[in-house]
């Protein structure tokens, strides 16, 4: 059964449109990433936001260094690095191939050379300590490739 939660919304988040969400067991919060509004004009100068659900309230996080705006990224918690990792998505002109880590210290760019795919599935593999991406869409074609991000780089496999 799925039920609506009674959660307070932070000022500025009334039209928040999340693109990605994950649970951070290290801090005990839910993190949601996306534009402030589904209808907002997308540009490299209109930042996306990361919101944190602590208890029963959403809070905006604000950092000077942050990923460029994007739609449809994936967000997953990396249990080895103890940070949430944001990957890919679609920029204003093309798919993005970068990965960013988020922790209490803020955003850090982790990689810039990931696969050029939209909407892959992603999970943290506790056995190997790696983030694993699978599938997605490249151009107009579905892909069934598996990638593993190994620390600051990724390796490609079939």
C-alpha positions in Angstrom: 0.0 0.0 0.0 1.3 3.5 -0.9 0.1 6.4 1.2 0.7 10.2 1.0 3.0 11.6 3.7 2.3 14.8 5.6 5.5 16.6 4.9 6.3 20.3 5.2 7.7 21.9 2.1 10.6 24.4 2.3 10.1 27.9 0.9 10.9 27.9 -2.8 10.1 24.2 -3.2 6.3 24.5 -3.8 6.8 23.7 -7.5 9.8 21.4 -7.1 9.9 18.8 -9.8 12.3 16.0 -8.9 14.2 14.2 -11.5 16.0 11.8 -9.2 15.8 10.6 -5.6 17.8 8.4 -3.2 18.1 7.5 0.4 21.3 8.4 2.3 21.7 5.9 5.2 24.9 7.7 6.4 23.0 10.9 7.2 19.5 9.4 7.4 17.9 11.7 4.8 16.2 11.3 1.5 17.8 13.4 -1.2 15.9 14.7 -4.3 17.4 16.4 -7.3 15.7 18.5 -10.0 14.5 21.8 -11.3 12.4 24.1 -9.1 9.6 23.9 -11.5 8.5 21.5 -14.3 7.7 24.5 -16.5 10.8 26.5 -15.7 12.9 27.6 -18.7 15.9 25.3 -18.8 19.3 26.9 -19.3 22.9 26.6 -18.0 22.2 29.6 -15.8 19.1 28.2 -14.1 20.4 25.9 -11.4 18.8 22.7 -10.4 18.4 22.1 -6.6 19.1 19.3 -4.2 16.5 19.0 -1.5 16.8 16.9 1.7 13.9 15.4 3.6 14.8 15.3 7.2 12.1 13.9 9.5 8.9 15.5 8.1 10.4 18.6 6.4 12.1 19.3 3.0 15.1 21.7 3.1 16.9 23.2 0.2 20.7 22.8 0.0 22.7 25.6 -1.6 26.2 25.3 -2.8 28.3 27.4 -5.2 29.9 24.4 -6.9 27.2 22.2 -8.4 26.3 20.2 -11.5 24.9 22.0 -14.5 21.1 21.8 -14.9 19.8 18.5 -16.4 16.7 16.5 -16.9 16.4 12.8 -16.2 19.6 12.1 -14.3 20.0 9.1 -12.0 20.9 9.5 -8.3 22.1 6.7 -6.1 23.9 6.4 -2.7 27.4 5.1 -2.9 28.0 3.1 0.3 31.7 3.0 -0.1 32.3 6.7 -0.6 29.4 7.6 1.7 27.9 10.1 -0.7 25.0 10.4 -3.2 26.2 10.2 -6.8 24.3 12.0 -9.6 25.0 10.7 -13.1 24.2 11.9 -16.6 20.9 13.2 -17.7 20.1 15.5 -20.6 21.7 19.0 -20.8 20.4 21.8 -22.9 21.9 20.4 -26.1 22.9 16.7 -25.6 23.3 13.9 -23.1 25.6 14.6 -20.2 28.4 12.1 -19.3 29.5 13.4 -16.0 29.1 12.1 -12.4 29.0 14.2 -9.3 29.2 13.2 -5.7 27.3 14.9 -2.9 28.1 14.8 0.8 27.8 17.2 3.7 30.8 19.1 2.2 28.9 19.8 -1.0 29.3 18.7 -4.6 32.4 17.2 -6.2 32.9 16.3 -9.8 33.8 12.6 -9.9 34.0 11.8 -13.6 33.5 13.4 -17.0 33.8 10.4 -19.3 30.8 8.2 -18.6 28.6 6.5 -21.2 26.4 8.8 -23.3 23.1 7.2 -22.4 19.9 8.5 -21.0 17.8 6.9 -18.3 20.0 4.0 -17.3 19.2 1.9 -14.2 21.7 2.4 -11.4 22.5 0.6 -8.2 25.4 0.4 -5.7 26.9 -3.1 -5.6 27.9 -3.8 -2.0 29.9 -6.9 -3.0 32.3 -5.0 -5.3 31.9 -1.5 -3.9 31.0 -0.1 -7.3 28.2 1.8 -8.8 26.7 -0.2 -11.7 24.7 1.4 -14.6 22.7 -0.7 -17.0 20.9 0.0 -20.2 19.3 3.2 -21.2 18.8 5.0 -24.5 21.6 6.2 -26.8 20.3 8.3 -29.6 17.1 6.5 -30.7 18.4 3.0 -29.7 17.9 1.1 -26.4 21.2 -0.2 -25.1 21.8 -3.3 -22.9 25.4 -2.5 -21.8 26.6 -2.6 -18.2 29.0 -0.1 -16.8 30.8 0.1 -13.5 32.1 3.3 -12.0 35.3 2.5 -10.2 36.2 5.4 -7.9 37.0 8.4 -10.1 36.7 6.5 -13.5 34.5 3.9 -15.1 35.1 0.7 -16.8 33.1 -0.6 -19.7 31.8 -4.2 -20.1 29.3 -6.2 -22.0 
